[in-house]
């Protein structure tokens, strides 16, 4: 990934100056995280065990957080 000194300032946040292949890789990771988030939400509705629902809910929360973080990096 690009060095911190190569960051672009957009609004109030700074975004790294990414190479094309890094941007594409982030898009791939974003797609996987979005799929995991959607799947976790669907599976939580089907799960009957409380502990399993708790695990799925945590996975959903973690995926949602990762999605936001990745989106902040993308141009």
Secondary structure as GFF3:
##gff-version 3
##sequence-region A 1 75
A	DSSP	three_ten_helix	4	6	.	.	.	ID=ss1
A	DSSP	beta_strand	7	10	.	.	.	ID=ss2
A	DSSP	beta_strand	13	16	.	.	.	ID=ss3
A	DSSP	alpha_helix	20	46	.	.	.	ID=ss4
A	DSSP	alpha_helix	50	73	.	.	.	ID=ss5
###
